[in-house]
Amino acid sequence: MMFAYPAIFTQGREVVYVEIPDLGISTEGKDNDDAFLSALNAMVEKYMSMVERHEFIPSPTEIEDVNLSSGRFASYGKSFVSLIEADVYEDFNPEIPRDRNEGE
């Protein structure tokens, strides 16, 4: 299952901060690549937790509707928005029963 959410990246003095407002996620990394991977991991973990708990999963905000100045880290430095996409295999979805011996 593929899903994507916009993320706000903000360059701080020593780290890059990332916020995914739609999912209430905040994280950071030592550079853009590290921050992206940290945000991707946090997004997948949060999404899968919501699926497992049968919680409401919000629709992603359109990327052009993201307000950079309202981001949690807006005052820390220059910000930009990027879409983070993830592909979660059916193995992770508790709603889809699967025979583990299938194909053996």
Residue frames as a rotation matrix with the C-alpha (Angstrom) as fourth column:
MET 1
0.587 0.810 0.000 0.00
0.810 -0.587 0.000 0.00
0.000 0.000 -1.000 0.00
MET 2
-0.497 -0.742 0.449 1.45
0.754 -0.626 -0.199 3.33
0.428 0.240 0.871 -1.06
PHE 3
0.702 0.664 -0.257 0.84
0.711 -0.636 0.300 6.51
0.036 -0.393 -0.919 0.91
ALA 4
-0.379 -0.818 0.434 2.39
0.768 -0.539 -0.345 9.98
0.516 0.203 0.832 0.99
TYR 5
0.689 0.523 -0.502 2.31
0.713 -0.612 0.341 13.05
-0.129 -0.593 -0.795 3.23
PRO 6
0.476 -0.533 0.699 3.90
0.113 -0.751 -0.650 16.49
0.872 0.389 -0.298 2.94
ALA 7
0.456 -0.447 -0.770 6.74
0.885 0.141 0.443 17.21
-0.090 -0.883 0.460 5.33
ILE 8
0.919 -0.206 0.336 8.25
-0.158 -0.973 -0.166 20.54
0.362 0.099 -0.927 6.34
PHE 9
0.341 -0.897 -0.281 12.06
0.913 0.387 -0.127 20.48
0.223 -0.213 0.951 6.49
THR 10
0.959 -0.063 0.275 13.80
-0.118 -0.975 0.190 23.28
0.256 -0.215 -0.942 8.39
GLN 11
0.183 -0.971 -0.155 17.55
0.511 0.229 -0.829 23.81
0.840 0.072 0.538 8.45
GLY 12
0.987 0.071 -0.143 18.60
0.160 -0.410 0.898 24.53
0.005 -0.909 -0.416 12.02
ARG 13
0.543 -0.839 0.035 22.07
-0.832 -0.533 0.152 25.47
-0.109 -0.112 -0.988 13.26
GLU 14
-0.479 -0.811 0.335 23.25
-0.792 0.564 0.234 21.89
-0.379 -0.154 -0.913 13.71
VAL 15
-0.708 0.317 0.631 20.42
0.332 0.938 -0.098 19.64
-0.623 0.140 -0.770 12.48
VAL 16
-0.803 0.585 -0.115 17.58
-0.362 -0.324 0.874 19.51
0.474 0.744 0.471 9.98
TYR 17
-0.690 0.657 0.304 14.16
-0.234 0.195 -0.952 19.43
-0.685 -0.728 0.019 11.65
VAL 18
-0.855 0.480 -0.199 11.20
-0.074 0.267 0.961 17.71
0.514 0.836 -0.193 10.03
GLU 19
-0.616 0.761 0.203 7.50
-0.353 -0.037 -0.935 18.00
-0.704 -0.647 0.292 10.78
ILE 20
-0.850 0.526 -0.027 4.70
0.230 0.418 0.879 15.97
0.474 0.741 -0.476 9.22
PRO 21
-0.806 0.484 0.340 1.73
-0.591 -0.660 -0.464 18.03
0.000 -0.575 0.818 10.44
ASP 22
0.011 0.900 -0.435 -1.02
-0.775 0.283 0.565 15.69
0.632 0.331 0.701 9.22
LEU 23
0.352 0.059 -0.934 0.31
0.232 0.961 0.149 12.87
0.907 -0.269 0.325 11.41
GLY 24
0.927 0.013 0.374 1.61
-0.328 -0.450 0.831 14.93
0.179 -0.893 -0.413 14.34
ILE 25
0.665 -0.745 -0.060 5.21
0.746 0.659 0.096 13.82
-0.032 -0.108 0.994 13.71
SER 26
0.818 -0.569 0.084 8.34
-0.560 -0.821 -0.115 15.79
0.135 0.047 -0.990 14.57
THR 27
0.740 -0.658 0.138 11.86
0.569 0.722 0.394 14.45
-0.359 -0.213 0.909 14.10
GLU 28
0.702 -0.576 -0.419 15.32
-0.621 -0.783 0.035 15.55
-0.348 0.236 -0.908 13.01
GLY 29
0.795 -0.544 0.270 18.51
0.601 0.770 -0.217 14.43
-0.090 0.335 0.938 11.30
LYS 30
0.091 -0.876 -0.473 22.10
0.509 -0.367 0.779 15.53
-0.856 -0.311 0.412 10.94
ASP 31
-0.870 -0.256 -0.422 21.54
-0.222 -0.561 0.797 16.51
-0.440 0.787 0.432 7.27
ASN 32
-0.191 0.867 -0.461 18.71
-0.972 -0.231 -0.031 16.43
-0.134 0.442 0.887 4.70
ASP 33
-0.242 0.060 -0.968 19.22
-0.475 0.863 0.172 12.74
0.846 0.502 -0.181 3.86
ASP 34
-0.899 -0.143 -0.413 19.31
0.269 0.562 -0.782 11.67
0.344 -0.815 -0.467 7.51
ALA 35
-0.734 0.677 -0.050 16.29
-0.433 -0.524 -0.733 13.85
-0.523 -0.517 0.678 8.32
PHE 36
-0.150 0.675 -0.722 14.38
-0.940 0.128 0.315 12.36
0.305 0.727 0.616 5.38
LEU 37
-0.435 -0.072 -0.898 15.09
-0.055 0.997 -0.054 8.79
0.899 0.026 -0.437 6.53
SER 38
-0.982 0.088 -0.170 14.15
0.174 0.045 -0.984 9.65
-0.079 -0.995 -0.060 10.10
ALA 39
-0.480 0.850 -0.217 10.87
-0.764 -0.527 -0.373 11.18
-0.432 -0.014 0.902 8.91
LEU 40
-0.176 0.380 -0.908 10.15
-0.729 0.569 0.380 8.22
0.661 0.729 0.177 6.62
ASN 41
-0.723 -0.155 -0.673 10.69
0.236 0.860 -0.452 5.74
0.649 -0.486 -0.585 9.46
ALA 42
-0.909 0.402 -0.107 8.55
-0.035 -0.330 -0.943 7.78
-0.415 -0.854 0.314 11.86
MET 43
-0.351 0.808 -0.472 5.79
-0.931 -0.354 0.088 8.10
-0.096 0.471 0.877 9.25
VAL 44
-0.281 0.211 -0.936 5.68
-0.378 0.872 0.310 4.36
0.882 0.441 -0.165 8.57
GLU 45
-0.877 -0.085 -0.473 5.68
0.368 0.514 -0.775 3.51
0.309 -0.854 -0.419 12.28
LYS 46
-0.770 0.623 -0.136 2.90
-0.356 -0.597 -0.719 6.01
-0.529 -0.506 0.682 13.00
TYR 47
-0.259 0.680 -0.686 0.82
-0.933 0.008 0.359 4.89
0.249 0.733 0.632 10.02
MET 48
-0.419 0.047 -0.907 1.12
-0.079 0.993 0.088 1.21
0.905 0.109 -0.412 10.91
SER 49
-0.964 0.093 -0.250 0.27
0.258 0.083 -0.963 1.93
-0.069 -0.992 -0.104 14.55
MET 50
-0.549 0.801 -0.238 -2.86
-0.720 -0.598 -0.351 3.75
-0.423 -0.021 0.906 13.43
VAL 51
-0.194 0.449 -0.872 -3.84
-0.722 0.536 0.437 0.83
0.664 0.715 0.220 11.16
GLU 52
-0.692 -0.161 -0.704 -3.29
0.220 0.881 -0.419 -1.73
0.687 -0.445 -0.574 13.93
ARG 53
-0.882 0.342 -0.324 -5.40
0.266 -0.208 -0.941 0.32
-0.389 -0.916 0.093 16.35
HIS 54
-0.226 0.811 0.540 -8.11
0.961 0.096 0.258 0.96
0.157 0.577 -0.802 13.74
GLU 55
-0.168 0.087 -0.982 -7.63
0.447 -0.881 -0.155 4.70
-0.879 -0.464 0.110 14.21
PHE 56
0.879 0.476 0.008 -8.73
0.276 -0.496 -0.823 7.36
-0.388 0.726 -0.568 11.77
ILE 57
-0.235 -0.943 0.236 -6.02
0.803 -0.051 0.594 8.01
-0.548 0.329 0.769 9.18
PRO 58
0.308 0.403 -0.862 -6.16
0.009 -0.907 -0.421 11.61
-0.951 0.121 -0.283 7.99
SER 59
0.762 -0.052 0.646 -6.03
0.648 0.056 -0.759 12.50
0.003 0.997 0.077 4.33
PRO 60
-0.279 -0.938 -0.206 -2.81
0.895 -0.332 0.298 14.23
-0.348 -0.101 0.932 3.39
THR 61
0.430 0.288 -0.856 -2.86
0.078 -0.956 -0.283 17.98
-0.899 0.055 -0.434 2.92
GLU 62
0.846 -0.176 0.503 -2.20
0.507 -0.023 -0.861 19.09
0.163 0.984 0.070 -0.65
ILE 63
-0.011 -0.970 -0.241 1.47
0.993 -0.038 0.111 20.09
-0.117 -0.238 0.964 -0.83
GLU 64
-0.500 -0.166 0.850 0.61
0.476 -0.873 0.109 23.55
0.723 0.459 0.515 -2.20
ASP 65
0.508 0.775 0.376 -1.63
0.015 -0.445 0.896 24.14
0.861 -0.449 -0.238 0.84
VAL 66
0.372 -0.456 -0.808 1.15
0.916 0.322 0.240 23.60
0.150 -0.830 0.537 3.40
ASN 67
0.860 -0.045 0.508 1.97
-0.086 -0.995 0.058 26.86
0.503 -0.094 -0.859 5.19
LEU 68
0.095 -0.936 -0.339 5.70
0.553 0.333 -0.763 26.93
0.827 -0.116 0.549 5.93
SER 69
-0.488 -0.320 0.813 5.39
-0.325 -0.798 -0.508 29.83
0.810 -0.512 0.285 8.37
SER 70
0.411 0.700 0.584 3.03
-0.840 0.041 0.541 27.83
0.355 -0.713 0.604 10.59
GLY 71
0.387 -0.345 -0.855 5.44
0.112 0.938 -0.327 24.92
0.915 0.031 0.401 11.00
ARG 72
0.922 -0.005 -0.388 6.64
0.384 0.163 0.909 23.99
0.058 -0.987 0.152 14.48
PHE 73
0.174 -0.964 -0.200 10.25
0.801 0.021 0.598 24.81
-0.572 -0.264 0.776 13.55
ALA 74
0.654 0.185 0.733 9.61
0.694 -0.532 -0.485 27.86
0.300 0.826 -0.476 11.33
SER 75
0.949 -0.269 0.167 11.60
-0.309 -0.899 0.309 30.20
0.067 -0.345 -0.936 13.58
TYR 76
0.584 -0.750 0.311 14.67
0.151 0.477 0.866 27.89
-0.798 -0.458 0.392 13.54
GLY 77
-0.577 -0.803 -0.148 15.75
-0.047 -0.149 0.988 28.62
-0.816 0.577 0.048 9.96
LYS 78
-0.436 0.355 -0.827 14.82
-0.893 -0.284 0.350 28.37
-0.110 0.891 0.441 6.30
SER 79
-0.263 0.471 0.842 12.12
-0.163 0.839 -0.520 25.80
-0.951 -0.274 -0.144 5.50
PHE 80
-0.593 0.226 -0.773 10.90
-0.789 0.027 0.614 23.90
0.160 0.974 0.162 2.46
VAL 81
0.213 0.741 0.636 8.17
-0.681 0.580 -0.447 21.33
-0.700 -0.338 0.628 1.92
SER 82
-0.646 -0.389 -0.657 8.62
-0.734 0.554 0.393 17.92
0.211 0.736 -0.643 0.32
LEU 83
0.542 0.835 -0.096 6.38
-0.801 0.548 0.240 14.91
0.253 -0.053 0.966 -0.17
ILE 84
-0.631 -0.666 0.398 7.44
-0.746 0.661 -0.079 11.74
-0.210 -0.347 -0.914 1.65
GLU 85
0.346 0.714 -0.608 6.13
-0.833 0.533 0.151 8.53
0.432 0.455 0.779 0.09
ALA 86
-0.557 -0.469 0.685 6.12
-0.716 0.689 -0.111 5.08
-0.420 -0.552 -0.720 1.63
ASP 87
0.029 0.515 -0.857 5.16
-0.698 0.624 0.351 1.66
0.715 0.588 0.377 0.36
VAL 88
-0.358 -0.052 0.932 3.96
-0.850 0.431 -0.302 -0.71
-0.386 -0.901 -0.198 3.07
TYR 89
-0.762 -0.003 -0.647 3.76
-0.386 0.804 0.452 -4.36
0.519 0.594 -0.614 2.11
GLU 90
0.259 0.961 -0.100 0.70
-0.523 0.226 0.822 -6.40
0.812 -0.161 0.561 2.94
ASP 91
-0.146 -0.389 -0.910 2.80
0.543 0.737 -0.402 -8.34
0.827 -0.553 0.104 5.49
PHE 92
-0.948 -0.313 -0.051 2.50
0.228 -0.562 -0.795 -5.33
0.221 -0.766 0.604 7.78
ASN 93
-0.496 0.836 0.234 -1.26
-0.729 -0.547 0.410 -4.96
0.471 0.033 0.881 7.44
PRO 94
-0.910 0.122 0.396 -3.11
-0.209 0.690 -0.693 -6.90
-0.358 -0.713 -0.603 10.16
GLU 95
0.006 0.986 -0.167 -6.35
-0.685 -0.118 -0.719 -6.60
-0.729 0.119 0.675 8.17
ILE 96
0.384 0.069 -0.921 -5.08
-0.866 0.372 -0.334 -8.90
0.319 0.926 0.203 5.41
PRO 97
0.549 -0.191 0.813 -4.80
-0.396 0.797 0.455 -12.56
-0.736 -0.572 0.362 6.50
ARG 98
0.363 -0.510 -0.780 -2.03
-0.871 0.112 -0.479 -14.41
0.332 0.853 -0.403 4.75
ASP 99
0.994 -0.080 0.071 -0.90
0.058 0.961 0.271 -18.03
-0.090 -0.265 0.960 4.68
ARG 100
0.437 -0.898 -0.047 2.78
-0.743 -0.390 0.544 -17.95
-0.507 -0.203 -0.838 5.64
ASN 101
-0.204 -0.502 0.840 3.33
0.037 0.854 0.519 -21.33
-0.978 0.137 -0.155 3.93
GLU 102
0.806 0.591 -0.015 1.91
0.046 -0.087 -0.995 -20.10
-0.590 0.802 -0.097 0.65
GLY 103
0.790 -0.463 -0.402 4.23
-0.562 -0.285 -0.776 -20.77
0.245 0.839 -0.485 -2.27
GLU 104
-0.090 -0.873 0.480 6.51
-0.927 0.250 0.280 -23.20
-0.364 -0.419 -0.832 -0.43
